[in-house]
Amino acid sequence: MLIAPGNHPFQLEAVFTEGSDPDPVGHMEMLWLAPDKWRRTIDVNHFSQTLFVNGFKVSETDSDDYFPVGVNTLITALVDPKPILAAQTPDDHSPTKANGQSLESGVTCYKPNQKMCVRFREGLTEIVQVPGHLITFTRYLNFDGMRIAHIVTDAAGVGESLNAEITELKDLQNPDETLFAVSEPTPKEKQVRSVILSDVEFRALALETPEIIWPQVLDGQAVGTASFEISIDRTGAVREVRPVHTDNERSNDSARNQIMRWKFKSPLIDGVPAQAESVLSFSLNTRAFGPPNVLSDSEVRKLVSDPADPVFPAGIAPSGTTYSLWAAIDSDGNLIEAIAGHGPPALWGPCYEAIRKWHFNPIMENGQPRPYRAEIKFQVP
């Protein structure tokens, strides 16, 4: 690792991107002399930080009181992957060079039988799975006798990823000691500190965690399990919710929106409030709430404000042609998905665009908002 005691001083610069988009969303620069003397600047995803460490003195300036989890994870992985390796669970299937599943050629084979293999163009590629994160290390280059991964990806959540790429890594020649001076230390209560908690420890901090009202998805598994990585700031407010696993991804957005409204008390580190993260698991049942049967067209229209009519291109179908589609509405009144019903396929687009403009209301049961499914019908004039 780069920041091990006795290593040479270095200067590191890195850029961050999201998914497959090559445009940077931020950058980082780090000047390092020793484990107790270094400085770092970060500007990624609407969060910026300037941090100086000089012995026991710390100067920290943050743009927010919350350090985004993905950014923090990647920065740690770039300079010191040990905490990530230590967080692995005994039953994970991480392909690495150490266990023989990842080769210098770039070929990586996966358990259980290692018969499924892929070749990565960047050469040796190691993948480490920890709760809430899937970290990929690749493009290994030599630096001061060490093999350093120059591209690290955190595939956190379902279909989400943040990438960090080292663009410059060099020895820090004749460093100016004044660059690391801390004239006015930052009090601990103004420093952003974080902790990773177990499911049980995290739930013990809960103040308001209403039961998740699962939406009535239209396709896929109706019951199963789901897990989300949840991160709270130092006030106990939920700041990030990222799907880790779900037996029906169609329910993710609704569940995420509900969890974002939960309230927690913050944990303490040395008596000072800190941010925290954990992966929580849930039982998924998309038929537990709301009416058991699909609402008819007339029933759902009573729950819609200002329904828009489709704009059908001239000649798309004979006058009087009927088209139906199925829609799922969650307990907040959000349209979470729609699928084609009956009628000419050419009518799907205009009909779907129409209901996207509708303002749905949840159905009320015993004074509580509930999700529902509905069949919506349109007719070509």
C-alpha angles and dihedrals in degrees: 000000000000098000099050116132112269096025120133118267111263145185117220131187125183139174128213129218135176124235113316094332107116095201111105119245094191149334143228135208126192132185112192130188102158139338089274098039121057144106133216138185123197132184111171134140097348093314124106131179137178112197129182122184120188113164108299092344119097129184113191131174118182131183090214138015090243128074109208109244097226093050093048091048094051095046089052091048092052097057106019120016093174096096089052093049090048091054094061116119120232093247098048119122101216112165109219138155090251093063094040097246095108121055133197088245090067095254112137123185126197133220151272093052099358090228093122107077135168133189119227116209093219092064123235108033123182124190123201122191119204129162107296096359141075107196121196121196118194146145094057114198131178120255124169092336094313132108106232124188107229095191121050125175129193107203093192117170129359110316094348128116141165121200133202122196124188107227097177132019119167143145114277103235121203095346117209107239091209089069088072099042117129108201097170116025118218114241114247092244089063095049120094109237127171141198135194113225136190121249091259095047092048095048089051087066092057120124101164118014108150117196113272111253100213115214120241099253118205100219141018129035114351094198134028138094137305135188132194134190106231125192127189130193128230092279093054095252116140109246104170135023117181125178111239100174134353134168089217117030091191088077095053102092095049093047091046092052091052095047090051087068095055120112129218140174112242123247121241129238111190087344093305124113112253137185117254141197136195143160112245123195126212141184109248119216116162092184098051095093135043133020115332093223131062113261117243124240092259092048096050094046088062087062095051128090117212099348112207121220121232118259104229118197113237113273095011091128138347117280111271094030110146125216126186133190135181123238135188119210122191128219091270092056095254121145101234099176146344132199133192119271124178131332140056110333091228089070094060096084099052092043094048092048088053097054091045085068094050121105105223125197123209118249114253123231118179088342093307126114113243137183125247147177123234142184111225121196132199133183128210107239 
